[in-house]
């Protein structure tokens, strides 16, 4: 089976000086750099309407187009999986993804994913790349995602994401007490040993996360986070990097940190929290048809609220 890829966008000025293949790898993280390089060499990427080379240096501000065919595995089947649909019209839908739901089918997850559910709720998504999915959330991260309902909306939203015109705000409970907000500006790439993990490193892709303190507890902090870029596991890796990993993170969190003389309720919450305490709470973007700014919020999940309540009670 093949999918048609049609994307138009503009090179951000902050990527000036980079090679074209490097810049596209940052702007279109769903596609590998090797695949993007092959498309450039095949003339399927145009820069200001002209063919180009992977090594061409960029000035910033150039318009690019990508028109290619992506060979895929057999299409996933539609499944009647319940979805929490926050908003829906002819151009898009916004969902509140629960923790535990995988976004894309993959090895070991051919069924029971968000994509399977979307194909049941909106059958015409079968004709759109990735069933209209514009961005991803980790399996155990809850919260808002936008899905394009037609190819035109998909192209517009993918370009908006590439140009960082989609605002994504998260909340998390992290280990340790932060004294103030700040910014993590550290490149992220594959871990040198464990290829399933990501890590901060000089050879990674540019990544920036902003954080702000919402509430402090004895040994933990409730924080607000905003993505400036969208790398795989970005928030989780950045929080680990500054030694404030997310509570419950099975990959980057380490052992639960229980404060001295903690109540039995808090001890249980911290030791048995079933996932990383991370929730995509707010999403803002321009509607691909009307051009009006759209803002959506998803309430805090019960498991995170219970954790915060226990931390708050412990701090009295």
N, C-alpha and C positions, 0 to 999 in steps of 0.2 A: 504494500500500500504506500502511496505517496501523498505528501501534503505540500501545498503551494505556500511559500513564504514570501510575503510582500510587505516590506517595512520601509518607511521613509523617516528621516530624522535629520538632526543637525548636530555637528560636532561641538560640544561645549568648549568655551574659550579656555577653560582650565586644562584641557587636554592638548593644547597647542604644544608642538614640538615632539609629540609622540608619533610613533609609526601608526599607519592606518590599521594594521592588524591588531596592534596593542589596544588602540582606542576602541575598536569595535568589540573586542573581547570584554572590555569594561562596560560598554554600553549595552551589550546583548549577552548577558551571562548565561542564558539558556543554551547557547551554542558554543562549542569548544573553539579555541583559537585555531586549531588545525582545520576544523571545518570552515571557519570564516576565511582563513587563508586560501583554502581550495576554491571557495566561491569568488574571492577577489581575483585569483589567477584565471578563473574561468570566465571573467567578465560579467559576473552576476552582481557585482557591487560597482556602482557608479558614484563618482565624487564630482559634484557640480555637473552631472550629466556625462562625464568622461570616464573611460576605463582607467584603471589605476593599478599600482603594484602594492603588495603587502608592506614593503619598506618605505613607501612614500611618507614623508614628514608632513604633519598637519599644521595649519596656521590657526585653526579654531574658527568656528562659525560656518564652515563648509556644509552644504547640504549633501546628504548621501541617500542612496536608494539600494535596497537589497531585494532582488527578485530571483528566487531560486526554488528548486524542488527538493524536498527532504524525504528520503526513503525511510519509512517507519515500519515497525512490526505491525501485525494485524491489529485492527482497531479494537479497543476494549469494548466490552459489552455493557449496555445500559442496565442499571440495577436500581430497584426502588428503595434507595437509601434516603431516610429523612434528611432534609436540609432546613436550616434556619435562614430563610430568605428575608433580608432586611429591606431590600428595595429591588424592584424589577420593572423595566419598561422594554420597548422594542430594541433598544441599543445595548443594554447591559443589565446585569444583576449584581447585587452586593450580598454576600452571605457572611454569616457569623459561624466560622468553622469551629467545631468542638475539638478539644484535645483528643488525640488518639486516632484521628482520621488522616490517612495518608493522602497527599494531594494527587500525585501522578502514579499510575501503574508502573511497576518495575520488577526486578528480580524478587520473587517471594511475595509480591503484592500485585498480582494481575487482576484481582477483583477486590471489591469492598473499598474503593478509593473515592475521593471527591470527583474525579473525572467520570467514573462509572455512574455516580449519582447524578451529575450534571447531564449526562447523555439521556438519562431517564426523564428528568424534569424538563429539559429543553432539547428535544431530539435533533433540531437543526444544527446544534453545536458540532455534530459529527463532521460537518463540512468546513470547520474552522480549525486552524492549527491549535493543538493542545486543548481542544474543546473549549476554546475561548479564554483559557486561563492565562492571565497577564503576568502574575507574580505568584510566588509560593510562600507558604508557611511550613515550618517543620512539623512533623507528625504530632508532636506533643506540645506545640504552641497553638493556643486558641486565638480566635479573633477574626477581624474583617479581611475579606478578599473581594476584589472586583473581577467580574467575568464579562467578557465581551460577547454579545449575542449575534453579531454578524461580522463579516470580514472587514468592512470599513471601520467599525468601532474598534476591532482588534488592532488594526494598523495604527489608528490614532492613539489608543491607550498604550500600546507598546512603545511608540515614539515618545509619548509623554513620560513614560517610566524611564526610558533611555536618557531623556534630557532633564531628568530629576524634577519634573513638574508635578509629581504625585507625592503628597505629604503623607507619611506613615508614622503614627505615634503609638508607642507601646507603654506598658507598665510592667514592672517586675519587682519581685522581692529578692534582694541580694544578701549575701553573707557579708558581715562587717558593717561598721557604721561610717557612712560618708559624712564629711563635715560640710561639703558644699557641692554644687553642681559643677559640670565641666565638660570636656570634649576628649574623646579618644580618636586620635588620628594615627592609625597604624595599619599598614598593608596586610592583607590576609591572603594566604594561599594554602595549598594542600600540606599537611604535616609530612615531614621528610621520611618518617618511618611508618606511621599508621595512616594509610591513604584514605581511610574513611573519615578521618578527622581533618579539621582546618586548624591553622595556627598563624600567629603573627610572624611575619618574616619579610626581609628586604625584597625577595623575589615575588611577593604576592601582589595582589591588585589593590589599588588605592581604596581605602575604606575609612569612613568617618561616622562616629556615633556621638550624639549629644545626649547628656543626661542631666536630670534635675531632681533634687530631693523632694519627695512628697511628705514623708514621715519617717522619723528615726525611732528605733527601738533599742533595747539594751545591746544587742549584738547583730542586728540586721537593719536594713534600710529598705523602705518602699520608694521606688524611683520611677520617674517618667523618662522615656527614651525616645529620641527622634533619629531616624535614619537619614543621613545625607547621601549614602550610597546603599547598595543592596547586595552584599556578598553573602554567600552561603554561611549560615551559622554566625553572622556578623555580630549581633548583640551578645550572644553567648561567649564567643571568642574574646571580644573586647572586654567584657566584664571579668572574665578569667585573667586577662592580661593585666588589668589594674588591681588584681588580687581581691576582687569582689564578685566571685562567681554567683550564678543564679541558684537559688535554693531549689533542690530537687533535680538539678541537671545531671543526668546519668553519665554524660560524656565529659563535661568540662567542670562539673561542680565539686568533685571530691567528696569526702565524708561529711555527713550532716554536722553542723556546728551548733551544739546545744549550749546555751549560756548556763552558768553556774546557778544552781537552785531553781532551775526552770520547773514550771508546773508540769504535771503528768500530761495535761492536754497539749501544751506546747511541745513537750518532748515527743509525743506521738505524732503531732503534725509535722515536725521537722524530720523525724526519722522515717516516716511512712508517706511523705508527700509523693504522689505518684508520677510526677513529671516536672520539667523545668517550670518554675512559677513565672511564666512570661505570657502576656496577652496583648494582641494587637487591638488597641481600644479605639483608635480614631483613624479615619481615612478621608483625605480631601483631594479632589481632582476636578478638572474642568470636564463637563459633560461633552462627549465626542460629537453630539449633534447640535444641542442647543447652545453650547459654549458657556453655559452657566456653571458657576462653581458649586460642586456637590460636597456636602459634609455629612459623614456618618459616624455614629458612635455605637460601640457594643458594650453592654454592661459587664462588669467584672464577674467572672465565673464563680460559682459557689465555693469551689475548692480553694481558690485564692482568697476569697473573702473570709473563709474560715481560718486560713493561715494568718491573715492580717489581724483578725479579731483576737486570736490566741496571742500573737506578739504584742498587741496593744494592752491586753489584760495583764500580761507578764511584766509590762513596763510601768504599771501603776505603782 
